[in-house]
Amino acid sequence: MTDFNPRPYRMTSLASASATQRPINTSLVVGLVSAISLLIFGAFSGGTPLRFINPEGFLLVIGGTFAATLIQFSLRDVRLAVEAGRSSLAQNLTSPGERMQFLLSMSRRVKERGILVLEEEASGVDDDFLRLGLSLVVDGQGVDDMHRILSTEMRFSTEQAWRSVHVWETAGNFAPAMGLIGTLIGLIQMMGSLHDAAAVGPAMGMALIATLYGAVAANLFFFPMAGKLRLSAQEREQCKKITLEGLISIARLENPIMLEQRLQSFACA
């Protein structure tokens, strides 16, 4: 039998997760800091960084992107997408391998002490899906009902996660277009101000900087955030599938060895 070799799991990790502050997602923070540093370097390389600051262009690009996104999605979808992006700053503490180890440990404990051992574990779990599943097992729900309830919850949460991804991708598609609109507005203002040499410079600045803002917002913020949430959604869905399989096995009081064999398919995926 092939060993999936997950990372060592500590029995207290899930129970104490709610009391432990989630660590910052290092890769995300490093990426954001690097992107901002590159932008600052580019601005200062020309000697006059203030020329890259244009409040009108910024408001046009960001405000226009937000308005266009709201036309396509509901305010609730946008709010949940923003919350998902904010929560991505915290590193997920539970990997699929750790979840496998937890379920195998629970299966062994249930074999030794009975199904009620899950009740104390459920009270300290911060994963809503896992807590719901443990509660259903403790309450003695039938396997078919448990599978239906957990599958429905998993489907809806996965759909919402992917909708948040689509919100960020849509914003990334709109941002360059808003920058182009800002460029056109600046050019129109410049053409109308050819008789006034003092007004041509600010109008040209607006035309160029709006395109820059749109490209930067899309490629250094919206699209990377969408990609980050996509990977998180895939890992979360995988973890829930593992949880569902493990809880059904525990509810059936199957041998832990049989559960381990079932989980091999997830380890090899």
N, C-alpha and C positions, 0 to 999 in steps of 0.2 A: 504493500500500500504506500503510495507516494505521500510524503509528509509536506503539508503546505507551509510549515515553519513560520507561523505568525509571530509577531513581536510578543515578548512576555507580557502577560496580562496581570494586573494587580486587582485583586478582588474588591478593593476599596475604591477603585478609580471612579466607577460609575456612581457609587453611593455618595461620594464626596465631591462630585463634579459641580453640583449646584453651589457648594460653598467655596469652590476654588475659582479664582479668576482665570478666564481663558487666556492663554498666551497669545501675544500678537502674531499674526501671520507674517513671518519674516520675509518671505519672498515678495509678498504684495507690498510691504512697506519699503523694501529695498528698491523694488521697481519704480514705485512712485517717487521716492527720493532721487533716484538716478535720472528719471525723466525731468523732474523739476530742475535738477542741477544742470542738465544739458541745455534746458531752455534759458536758464540764467546765464550760462556760459555764452550761449549764442547772442543773447542780448547785450552782454558787456563786451563781446569781442569787437563790436562796432564802435565802442567808445561812448555812445549816447543811448543807454538803455531806455530812457524815458520815451523815445520815439516809438517803442513797442507797446506803449500803454495808450489805449484808446477806449475809454468807457463806452462810447456810443457803439463801436464795433463789437465790444464784448457783450453788451446788453442785447444787441441785435442777434448775434449768433446764439447765445445761450437762451435768451428769451424766446427767440423764434424756434429753436430746437425743442424747448419745453412745450410751447404752444402746439407745434405740429405733432409731437408725440401724444399730447392730450387729445388731439382730434382722433387719432387712431385707437388709443387705449383709454380705459376709464381712469378716473382719478384714483380709484382703489388699486388698480394694476400698477400705476406709476408709484404710488406710495409704497406698495409691497416690494416693488423693484428697488426702490431707494433703501428700504430697510434690509433687503437681501444684500445689497452692495455694502451697507454699513456693517452687517454681521460678518461679511467675508473678511473683515480686518482681524477677526478672532480665528485662531487655528482650531479646526475640528479635532477634538480630543479622541474620538473613537474611529479607528480605521476598521476596514472589513476584517483584517486579521485579528484585531483585538476583540471584535464582536464575536468571531468564531470561538475564540478562547473563552469568552464569557459564557456563551451558550453551552459549550461543552462542560464547563465547570458547573453551571446550573443543572445540567442534566445529571451529572454525578451526584450533586447534593440532593436533588429530588429523589434519586434512587436510594440514597442513604437515609434521608430524614423525612421524606414525604413532600407533597406538593405545596404545603403551607409555608415551606421555607422561602418561596418566592414572594410572599406577602411583604416581608420586611425589606426585601431587595427592591420591590416596586416603589415603596415609599421614598426611597432615596435616589431614584433615577431621574435625571434631567432630560432624557430623550423621551419625548411625548409618545412616539410610536412604540418604543420598547416598554414604557410604563403601561400603555394601554394593553399591549399583548400580555404582559405579566399578570395584569389585573384580570383579564379574560380567562387565563389559565387557572388562576386562583379561584375565580368564581365558578369554575366547573362548566364553562361554556362548551358546547359541542364543537368538534373539530371543524365541521362544515360551516357553522355559524361564525366561528373564530376566523376561519379563512376568508369568509365573505366580508366581515367587518374590517379586518386588517387590509385586505386587498383593495377595498373601497377607499380607505383612508390613504393608502399608498398611492393609488391612482390620482386622487385629487391633489395631494401634496406635490406629486411629480408634475402634474399639469401646471400648477401654480409656479413651481420652480422654473419650468421651461418658458412660461409666459414672462417671467421676470427677465430671463435671458433675451427674449424677443424685444422687450421694452428697451433694453440697453443697446441691442443691435439696431433697432429702429432709430434711436437717438444718434447713433454713430452714422447712420445713413443720411439723416437730416442735417447734421452739423455742417458738412462741407457745402451743402446746398444753401444753407443760411449764410455761409461765408461768401458764396458767389452772389447772393442777393445783396449783401452788404457792399460787395465790390461794385455791382451795377449802380447802387444808390450813390456811392462815392464818385463814380465816373460821371453820373448825371449831374451831380452837384459841381464837379470840376468843370464840365462843359458849360454849365450855366454861369460859371464864375471866371471865365477866361478874360473878361474885361478888368477883373480885380486880381492882380498878381498875388496879393496877400491871402486870398481865399483859396487859391489853387493848391497850395501846399497841404493844408488840412484836409481838403477833399481827396487828394491823391493818397494821403496817409490812411484815411478811412477806407479807401478802395482796396489798398494792399493789405492792411492789417486784418480786415475782416476775413479774407481768404486764409490768412495764417491762423487766426483763431479757430476757424472751422476745421482746418486740417489737423491742428494740434488736439483739439477737443475730441475728434473722432478717433485718431490713431494712437493717442497717448492716454486716453481716458475711457471713452465709451466702449470701443471694441475690445480693449484688454479686459475691462470689467465684465463684459458679456462672456468672454472666453473663460474667465475665472469662475463665473457662476455656472457655466456649462459643465466644467469639470467637477465642481462641487455637487451639482445636481446628479451627475452620473455616479459619483462615489456614494452619495446619500441613497440613491435608488438601489445600488448594489448592496449596501449595508441593510436596507429594509428587506430585501429579498432573502438575505441570509437570516435576518431576524425571524421572518415569517416561517421559513423552513425549520429553524431551530425550535421555535415555540410550538409548532405543530408536533414535532417529534417529542418534545417534553410533555405536551398534553396527552399524547398517546402512551406515555411512560415507556418509550422505546429505549433500548440499550444505548448508552453513550457511544459505543463503538459504531453502531449503525448510524448515529447522527454524524459522527466524524467522517464516515464514508460518504454520506450525502453532501457534506460540505466540501469535499474534494473538488466537485465540479465548479464551485465558486472560486476556489483557490487557483484553478487552472484557467479560468476565464480571462 
